[in-house]
Amino acid sequence: MTMLKVLPQCFGANEPVHITSRFANTGDVPLEGEAVIEVQTLGGKPIETFRKEFSTLAAGEAFDLPIVWDSGGSRRGTCRIFAYATFDGQT
């Protein structure tokens, strides 16, 4: 993952939160796998998970995973957002 953008950074309950992560293949062989954005409580309990599979991501290429999350009862400071990719059994 090369970028994670969250707008607005200060959000209240029941607001749309725009989250974009960019995943890049920094290696030298094509990759297949899954990109994940996960919203968790501060204690690590998943609130919502977004997934997108990718295939034949060539070396040097990147793609964005944009999502809109409805914050529900969560407010800034009560959750954390992670983005990662899995491929070839690795994270």
N, C-alpha and C positions, 0 to 999 in steps of 0.2 A: 504494500500500500504506500502510495507516495503523497496522498493528500486526503484530508478529512475536513469537510466544511459543514458547519451547522449554523443555520440562520432561522430565526433570530437566536443569538446566543443567550439572551435573557428572554425567557418565555414563561407564560402563565399556564394555568390549567386549561385544557380544552382548546389549545391553539395549534395550528398546523406548524410543524417544524420541518424545514427543508434540510435534508442531510444528503451530502454528496461525498462519495469516496472515489478516489482514483487508484486503480491497480495497474501496475506496470510489470512487464516481464523484463527483468534486468539481467537475465541469464542469456545463454546462447543457443537454447533449443526451444521449440514451441511447447506451450503448456496447455493442459486441460485441467479444469478444476471447478471450484465454486467460490464466489465472492460473498462475504457475509457482512451485514451491518446489524449489530445487536444493541438494543437499548436495555439497560439493567438498572435495578435499584442500586443504591450505594452499597448494599450488602451483597451484591452479585446475583440476585434473583432476576432471571430474564423477564422483561416486560413485553418486548416484541422483538422478533427476529425477521430480517429480510434477507433473502438468498437469491443469487443469480448464477447459473452455471455458465462457464465459458469454455470454449474449445478452440484449439489451434491459435492460441494467442502467441504470435510470432515474437521472436527475440526483439527487444526494443519497442514493441507496441504496448499501448495502454488502453484501458477503457474505463469509463465512469459508471458508477452505480448510483443514480439519483433516486431518492425516495422522499415521500412526504409522510411524516409520522404525526398522527393526532395525539398530542401529549396527554389526553385524557385527564386524570387527576394529578399527573406529575407536573412539577414546577422546576424551574432552574434550581440546581443545588440539591435535588432529590434523586437524581439519576445520573448515569454515566453512559457514554456511547462508545462502542468499540467497532472497528472495522478490520477485517482480516480476510485472507484468502487461503484455501486449502488446495493442494495439488500434489499428485504423486505421493499421497499419504503424509504430507508435511503441512504445517501451518505457518 
